[in-house]
């Protein structure tokens, strides 16, 4: 594997860290900027909104650009966004910085796979993509708890400074290591892109993705204040619990991929969304006990992101059937759907915290996950209905 993949992996690590580290810093930012918990939680939503807009729109606008030039522009925007967050004098300027960084994130994961496969031979393409996405997994396991720890000990601004330095290293590495003559696929036409957005079967998968992530992030956005105010953990312990959660997520991602390969995406997603609904409901009652809360969060992590492989495989499978000329666009829109789910879940969680209590975010998240399960089963029913029946003699 070429060393240039290391630059992509480091970029994915920095981007993954900056997206999710905010979850551990919500109480710290709320106190420092004198805003409410829901307002601090909105920083998760607006970042995800930037990703959701950036993934399809900026990918389409930069479709004819040189891939390396796009990558360097994205990482430059990422570094600038995090430096702005580091120096943000107010809540409003921090919001602007987060949206800018989210725009870079959206396009990076849309084109990252293409760049990774362009660095290797045909028989090593899947391995190259897996190596790049390792950066995102490692970010959840180490980057997020480490960033949370830095924010709690040196101030939340220090976290964004460290992340911007990581992005700068990735930018320099990409400039020197990634070749300029990367292969470039023909961009989908506007009509082909629009076809993806109106294809009912693909829209149903995007709904599954939005609901699946919306359910998790209704509660996950407020995990730090839940652990502090409901469970009674000291703020210094939060980073350690985030580490445990991250390890569980990494294991769940691998298991989710194997489950989707073995049983097919619909069966795998049925198991995962069922488990998510149950775990979030259980968290409503266990968050009052330190031991029970940590055990529930450990199980939650195993299922929270385990739906990613199944959803991505499923959307590609349906795109190959219904919109074969725009499979990349369909895949990119599913990345947008993930982040729309994160944004809506975070906003809903904020509304729940403001009008009810932190405890209520868990059972409401369970109901949304249950809706994802219903959408999944309906899509599976449509799959079976579309299989042609064998002709009788």
Phi, psi and omega per residue, in radians:
X1 nan 2.289 -3.103
X2 -1.153 2.588 -3.119
X3 -1.151 -0.349 3.116
X4 -1.039 -0.473 3.112
X5 -1.105 -0.460 3.122
X6 -1.089 -0.674 3.122
X7 -1.120 -0.714 3.107
X8 -1.157 -0.722 -3.128
X9 -1.123 -0.736 3.114
X10 -1.144 -0.664 3.074
X11 -1.063 -0.795 3.131
X12 -1.098 -0.650 3.121
X13 -1.124 -0.823 -3.132
X14 -1.109 -0.754 -3.108
X15 -1.176 -0.748 3.108
X16 -1.106 -0.676 3.134
X17 -1.123 -0.818 -3.068
X18 -1.184 -0.485 3.119
X19 -1.231 -0.849 -2.958
X20 -1.674 -0.295 -3.098
X21 -1.121 -0.430 -3.117
X22 -1.052 -0.495 -3.135
X23 -1.045 -0.725 3.134
X24 -1.332 -0.238 -3.059
X25 -1.844 -0.006 -3.072
X26 -0.924 -0.874 -3.136
X27 -1.131 -0.665 -3.119
X28 -1.117 -0.808 -3.139
X29 -1.154 -0.720 3.134
X30 -1.032 -0.755 3.136
X31 -1.179 -0.780 -3.041
X32 -1.197 -0.708 -3.092
X33 -1.653 0.061 3.107
X34 0.974 0.836 3.062
X35 -2.116 2.912 -3.128
X36 -1.316 2.873 3.071
X37 -1.021 -0.795 3.099
X38 -1.043 -0.629 3.110
X39 -1.156 -0.725 3.086
X40 -1.151 -0.655 3.103
X41 -1.137 -0.441 3.113
X42 -1.095 -0.377 3.099
X43 -1.134 -0.490 3.044
X44 -1.243 -0.811 -3.095
X45 -1.073 -0.810 -3.043
X46 -1.242 -0.567 3.034
X47 -1.095 -0.839 -3.131
X48 -1.081 -0.613 3.099
X49 -1.134 -0.692 3.068
X50 -1.060 -0.699 3.092
X51 -1.138 -0.793 -3.090
X52 -1.072 -0.671 3.109
X53 -1.334 -0.761 -3.069
X54 -1.117 -0.710 -3.056
X55 -0.979 -1.038 -3.108
X56 -1.371 -0.727 -2.997
X57 -1.252 -0.936 -3.096
X58 -1.241 -0.530 3.064
X59 -1.102 -0.741 3.123
X60 -1.156 -0.732 -3.104
X61 -1.182 -0.513 -3.099
X62 -1.791 0.245 -3.064
X63 -1.005 -0.533 -3.093
X64 -1.715 -0.044 -3.138
X65 -1.316 2.740 2.989
X66 -1.051 2.291 -3.044
X67 -1.042 -0.701 -3.126
X68 -1.155 -0.707 3.128
X69 -1.097 -0.686 3.094
X70 -1.093 -0.806 -3.118
X71 -1.050 -0.806 -3.127
X72 -1.139 -0.648 3.095
X73 -1.136 -0.716 -3.140
X74 -1.115 -0.813 -3.105
X75 -1.193 -0.538 3.056
X76 -1.138 -0.775 3.110
X77 -1.102 -0.668 3.119
X78 -1.081 -0.812 -3.140
X79 -1.107 -0.789 -3.140
X80 -1.065 -0.772 -3.133
X81 -1.044 -0.742 -3.138
X82 -1.278 -0.567 3.057
X83 -1.164 -0.664 3.084
X84 -1.125 -0.689 3.103
X85 -1.120 -0.688 3.123
X86 -1.041 -0.711 -3.070
X87 -1.758 0.106 -3.058
X88 -0.970 2.075 -3.113
X89 -1.382 -0.277 -3.069
X90 -2.588 2.993 3.112
X91 -1.079 -0.728 -3.132
X92 -1.086 -0.735 3.136
X93 -1.218 -0.527 3.082
X94 -1.183 -0.661 3.070
X95 -1.055 -0.814 3.121
X96 -1.024 -0.762 3.140
X97 -1.094 -0.716 -3.131
X98 -1.164 -0.705 3.134
X99 -1.128 -0.754 3.116
X100 -1.029 -0.783 -3.137
X101 -1.144 -0.655 3.111
X102 -1.099 -0.638 3.094
X103 -1.047 -0.740 3.121
X104 -1.129 -0.729 3.141
X105 -1.013 -0.828 -3.066
X106 -0.998 -0.800 -3.097
X107 -1.308 -0.610 -3.100
X108 -0.979 -0.855 -3.095
X109 -1.340 -0.282 3.031
X110 -1.274 -0.699 -3.081
X111 -1.787 -0.229 -3.077
X112 -1.011 -0.739 -3.140
X113 -1.101 -0.712 3.127
X114 -1.091 -0.754 3.133
X115 -1.138 -0.764 -3.129
X116 -1.046 -0.781 -3.136
X117 -1.217 -0.471 3.113
X118 -1.249 -0.229 -3.113
X119 -1.579 -0.213 -3.027
X120 -2.263 3.009 3.077
X121 -1.325 2.892 -3.044
X122 -0.977 -0.675 -3.055
X123 -1.333 -0.086 -3.125
X124 -2.050 0.191 -3.061
X125 -1.082 -0.810 -3.110
X126 -1.088 -0.697 3.128
X127 -1.134 -0.675 3.138
X128 -1.105 -0.755 3.120
X129 -1.119 -0.746 -3.140
X130 -1.059 -0.709 3.134
X131 -1.114 -0.764 3.137
X132 -1.072 -0.783 -3.106
X133 -1.266 -0.226 3.027
X134 -1.030 -0.589 3.124
X135 -1.028 -0.673 3.141
X136 -1.205 -0.729 3.130
X137 -1.141 -0.789 -3.140
X138 -1.104 -0.571 3.099
X139 -1.065 -0.725 3.130
X140 -1.190 -0.606 -3.085
X141 -1.378 -0.747 -3.036
X142 -2.062 -0.737 -3.055
X143 -1.099 -0.778 -3.098
X144 -1.178 -0.886 3.104
X145 -1.118 -0.630 3.118
X146 -1.171 -0.754 3.100
X147 -1.103 -0.660 3.082
X148 -1.111 -0.759 3.134
X149 -1.089 -0.774 3.110
X150 -1.056 -0.798 -3.121
X151 -1.087 -0.631 -3.112
X152 -1.369 -0.442 -3.102
X153 -1.729 -0.531 -3.075
X154 -2.119 0.082 -3.115
X155 1.698 2.526 -3.067
X156 -1.080 -0.473 3.135
X157 -1.106 -0.615 -3.136
X158 -1.073 -0.592 3.120
X159 -1.064 -0.795 -3.123
X160 -1.199 -0.559 3.074
X161 -1.135 -0.786 3.128
X162 -1.102 -0.741 3.134
X163 -1.122 -0.674 3.123
X164 -1.153 -0.600 3.074
X165 -1.167 -0.683 3.055
X166 -1.064 -0.772 3.113
X167 -1.077 -0.661 3.126
X168 -1.141 -0.719 3.087
X169 -1.086 -0.762 3.113
X170 -1.100 -0.686 3.118
X171 -1.092 -0.830 3.131
X172 -1.116 -0.736 3.116
X173 -1.076 -0.734 3.117
X174 -1.127 -0.701 -3.126
X175 -1.075 -0.683 -3.078
X176 -1.568 -0.547 -2.970
X177 -1.729 -0.537 -3.071
X178 -1.522 2.225 -3.113
X179 -1.198 2.766 -3.114
X180 -1.505 -0.333 -3.041
X181 -1.721 0.820 3.130
X182 -1.219 2.549 3.102
X183 -1.168 2.574 -3.054
X184 -2.342 2.085 3.140
X185 -1.309 2.698 3.140
X186 -1.187 2.167 -3.119
X187 -1.143 2.530 3.127
X188 -1.167 2.539 3.103
X189 -1.236 2.878 -3.128
X190 -1.056 -0.707 -3.135
X191 -1.138 -0.649 3.104
X192 -1.171 -0.660 3.101
X193 -1.172 -0.717 3.138
X194 -1.149 -0.580 3.138
X195 -1.076 -0.654 3.114
X196 -1.096 -0.693 -3.050
X197 -1.299 -0.238 -3.124
X198 -2.042 0.013 3.116
X199 -1.280 2.011 -3.027
X200 -0.994 -0.691 -3.092
X201 -1.186 -0.640 3.098
X202 -1.238 -0.667 3.104
X203 -1.080 -0.590 3.109
X204 -1.165 -0.692 3.102
X205 -1.148 -0.715 3.114
X206 -1.085 -0.624 3.082
X207 -1.131 -0.740 3.085
X208 -1.012 -0.757 -3.133
X209 -1.134 -0.816 -3.123
X210 -1.065 -0.811 -3.128
X211 -1.192 -0.701 -3.121
X212 -1.067 -0.765 3.136
X213 -1.432 -0.564 3.105
X214 -1.058 -0.715 3.131
X215 -1.068 -0.826 -3.137
X216 -1.112 -0.809 -3.008
X217 -1.384 -0.204 2.996
X218 -1.036 -0.659 3.118
X219 -1.730 -0.678 -3.020
X220 -1.085 -0.614 3.117
X221 -0.986 -0.570 -3.076
X222 -1.904 0.449 -3.130
X223 -1.076 -0.759 -3.131
X224 -1.076 -0.900 3.093
X225 -1.128 -0.541 3.070
X226 -1.063 -0.825 -3.104
X227 -1.176 -0.567 3.133
X228 -1.362 -0.915 -2.965
X229 -1.538 -0.600 -3.107
X230 -1.607 -0.770 -3.064
X231 -1.539 -0.509 3.093
X232 1.618 0.358 3.086
X233 -1.368 2.584 3.014
X234 -1.246 2.626 -3.086
X235 -1.045 -0.520 -3.134
X236 -1.163 -0.390 -3.112
X237 -1.430 -0.332 -3.037
X238 -1.021 -0.748 -3.111
X239 -1.088 -0.602 3.113
X240 -1.198 -0.706 3.107
X241 -1.179 -0.634 3.076
X242 -1.110 -0.591 3.092
X243 -1.137 -0.799 3.102
X244 -1.053 -0.768 3.117
X245 -1.060 -0.762 -3.121
X246 -1.101 -0.725 3.096
X247 -1.085 -0.744 3.120
X248 -1.090 -0.696 3.101
X249 -1.085 -0.771 -3.135
X250 -1.049 -0.785 3.114
X251 -1.123 -0.757 -3.140
X252 -1.098 -0.636 3.102
X253 -1.079 -0.818 -3.137
X254 -1.107 -0.811 -3.133
X255 -1.116 -0.710 3.132
X256 -1.065 -0.686 3.097
X257 -1.143 -0.772 3.135
X258 -1.154 -0.659 3.122
X259 -1.128 -0.715 3.120
X260 -1.155 -0.665 3.100
X261 -1.151 -0.714 -3.044
X262 -1.357 -0.801 -3.008
X263 -1.835 -0.188 -3.042
X264 1.613 2.671 -3.031
X265 -1.059 -0.701 -3.090
X266 -1.128 -0.808 3.137
X267 -1.124 -0.728 -3.140
X268 -1.108 -0.792 -3.120
X269 -1.184 -0.560 3.080
X270 -1.074 -0.802 3.129
X271 -1.103 -0.817 -3.052
X272 -1.177 -0.804 -3.131
X273 -1.189 -0.589 3.067
X274 -1.098 -0.824 -3.135
X275 -1.105 -0.714 3.130
X276 -1.060 -0.768 -3.141
X277 -1.053 -0.758 -3.115
X278 -1.182 -0.807 -3.083
X279 -1.105 -0.745 3.138
X280 -1.156 -0.638 3.079
X281 -1.132 -0.754 3.129
X282 -1.111 -0.666 -3.140
X283 -1.032 -0.525 3.116
X284 -0.947 -0.629 -3.067
X285 -1.722 -0.498 -3.066
X286 -1.499 -0.224 -3.080
X287 -1.183 -0.137 3.103
X288 -1.500 -0.221 -3.122
X289 -2.016 2.276 -3.077
X290 -1.067 -0.866 -3.108
X291 -1.156 -0.849 -3.118
X292 -1.106 -0.667 3.141
X293 -1.113 -0.817 -3.136
X294 -1.107 -0.724 3.115
X295 -1.108 -0.725 3.122
X296 -1.130 -0.732 3.137
X297 -1.143 -0.614 3.093
X298 -1.086 -0.791 3.109
X299 -1.199 -0.700 3.129
X300 -1.005 -0.808 3.141
X301 -1.021 -0.623 -3.116
X302 -1.124 -0.442 -3.105
X303 -1.921 -0.369 -2.986
X304 -1.004 -0.725 -3.105
X305 -2.003 0.086 3.139
X306 -1.208 -0.190 3.127
X307 -1.429 -0.207 -3.060
X308 -1.028 -0.920 -3.114
X309 -1.030 -0.778 -3.118
X310 -1.091 -0.754 -3.135
X311 -1.161 -0.716 -3.134
X312 -1.190 -0.746 3.110
X313 -1.092 -0.733 -3.076
X314 -1.172 -0.723 -3.125
X315 -1.185 -0.635 3.095
X316 -1.161 -0.736 3.136
X317 -1.041 -0.797 -3.141
X318 -1.258 -0.619 3.115
X319 -1.131 -0.686 3.110
X320 -1.090 -0.481 -3.134
X321 -1.491 -0.762 -2.999
X322 -1.773 -0.528 3.138
X323 -2.398 1.144 -3.014
X324 -1.059 -0.382 -3.134
X325 -1.551 -0.003 -3.090
X326 -2.435 0.750 -3.132
X327 -1.117 -0.725 3.138
X328 -1.092 -0.689 3.126
X329 -1.130 -0.759 3.126
X330 -1.069 -0.736 3.119
X331 -1.133 -0.743 3.117
X332 -1.105 -0.655 3.118
X333 -1.191 -0.493 3.081
X334 -1.232 -0.582 3.019
X335 -1.083 -0.707 3.091
X336 -1.110 -0.702 -3.130
X337 -1.109 -0.686 3.061
X338 -0.941 -0.806 -3.043
X339 -1.370 -0.472 2.988
X340 -1.134 -0.702 3.076
X341 -1.070 -0.765 3.098
X342 -1.064 -0.797 -3.119
X343 -1.094 -0.865 -3.103
X344 -1.156 -0.705 3.120
X345 -1.090 -0.739 3.135
X346 -1.130 -0.740 3.120
X347 -1.118 -0.809 3.135
X348 -1.074 -0.734 3.089
X349 -1.019 -0.696 3.105
X350 -1.106 -0.716 3.115
X351 -1.123 -0.729 3.138
X352 -1.116 -0.784 -3.133
X353 -1.097 -0.688 -3.084
X354 -1.244 -0.639 -3.026
X355 -1.814 -0.355 -3.118
X356 -2.204 -1.857 3.129
X357 -2.688 2.899 3.078
X358 -1.029 -0.636 -3.106
X359 -1.077 -0.577 -3.079
X360 -1.262 -0.312 3.139
X361 -1.084 -0.543 -3.057
X362 -1.242 -0.888 -3.089
X363 -1.246 -0.521 3.065
X364 -1.200 -0.677 3.030
X365 -1.051 -0.629 3.117
X366 -1.102 -0.709 3.130
X367 -1.123 -0.713 3.133
X368 -1.156 -0.702 3.083
X369 -1.105 -0.614 3.087
X370 -1.130 -0.662 3.076
X371 -1.115 -0.643 3.072
X372 -1.098 -0.682 3.111
X373 -1.110 -0.759 3.140
X374 -1.102 -0.756 3.111
X375 -1.092 -0.665 3.135
X376 -1.133 -0.810 -3.135
X377 -1.123 -0.637 3.117
X378 -1.150 -0.710 3.114
X379 -1.129 -0.687 3.079
X380 -1.096 -0.663 3.086
X381 -1.095 -0.728 3.113
X382 -1.145 -0.642 3.089
X383 -1.030 -0.814 -3.116
X384 -1.155 -0.651 -3.126
X385 -1.169 -0.488 -3.097
X386 -1.486 -0.199 3.109
X387 -1.250 2.152 -3.111
X388 -1.133 2.365 3.120
X389 -1.323 2.478 3.134
X390 -1.108 2.444 -3.135
X391 -1.276 2.355 3.080
X392 -1.624 2.541 -3.099
X393 -1.256 nan nan
